[in-house]
Amino acid sequence: MPRELLFSVSAKDFTVQAFCAGGPGGQHQNKTASGVRIIHKESGAVGESREHKSQHANKKAAFSRLVETAKWKLWHSQKVLTILSGKTIEQRVEEQMASANLKIEGKDPAGRWAEIENS
């Protein structure tokens, strides 16, 4: 079964920040902006890398870390669900909270849990 592209992200969806990495690695790391921080604007997920000497390698590592964060995974699953269902989370919650979908329970005189008629 072929896969279908639901949505895509591009460079404009991210903020990429380069900075001097500092720490071990000597003078080269202290003088060049090889450290990279990538921020996904919509989800707020952040990935950062400073262990490589090259900015390119750090960008790759930072992006890999970003897509493994809980914020990114939550945003991704919500985006997919919204696209597939055609409804936002708020709309789905509103549907589920409709009085026809609610079940009210209470204890009967014998102490057992039983459904109370919803009027």
N, C-alpha and C positions, 0 to 999 in steps of 0.2 A: 504494500500500500504506500503510495507516494506521500511525502509530507507536504503540508501546506503552510506557507508563511503567513502567520497571523499579524505580526507587526515587526517593525525593526527599530533599532536604536542607531543613532549616528553620533559623530563627534560633537555636534551642536547640543546633544543631550547631556554632555559632561563638561565639567570644568577641570582642566589639567593644570596643576601647579608644579613648577620645578623649583628646587631649593638646594642649597649646599647641604650635603648629607652629613658631614662631620663624622666624628667617631674614628674607629680604626680604618686604616687605608691610606694614611699619610697625607702629604701635602696635596696630592691630586684631588682627593675627595673634599678637602677643605676649600679648594679654589674653584671648583667647577660645580655647576648646578645640575648634578646627576641624580639627586633624589627626586622622586615623583609622587605626587598625591593626586588621585583622580576622585572626583565627586560627581555622583549622578544627581542632577538637579531635582528631578521629580521625586525620587525616593529618599534622598539624603544619604545613600550608601557611600562609604568611603573606602578606598583601597590605597595603600601606601607601600612604597618600596624604596630602600636606600642601600641595599647590600651589594649591588653591582656597580662597576665603575662606569658603565655606559648608561646614559639616560634612556636610550631605546630599550635596553634589557629591563630597566626599572619600570618603564611604562607597561611593558608586557606583564611583569610580575604584579604590579599594582592593579591592573585590570583583572587579572586572575583572582586576586584577593577580594576585589570589590564584588565580583559575581558570586563569591562564596559567603558573603555576609547575610545575616538574617534579614536585614532591611531590604536588600536587593531581592532575595527569594520571596519575601512577602509581597513586595511591589509587583514582581513578575507574575506570581500566581493570581493576584487580584486583577492585573491587566488581562491575563488570559481568560479568566472567568468572566470579566465584563464583556470582552469581545465575543466569547462563545455564547453567553446567555443574552446579550443585548441589553443588560440591565446593570446599573451600578450596585455597589454593596448596599447603599442606603435604600434603593428601590427593593432589593431582595429582602432586606430586614423588614421593611414596611409590609411587604406581602406576607411574610411569615408571622408577623405580629397581628394580623387581622383577627378579629374576634372569632371568626369561623375556625381558625386554626389553633386557638388557645384551648387548653384543657385545664380546668380548675379542679383540684382534689382537696379533700379534707378528711378528717377522721369521723366515722359514723359513731353512733352511741356505743357500739361494741368495741371501739378502739381500732377498727380497721380502716385503712385508707380506701376511699371511694370517690368516684368522680361526682362533682357537684354540677347540677344542671346549670348551664350558662344562659342567663335570661337577657 
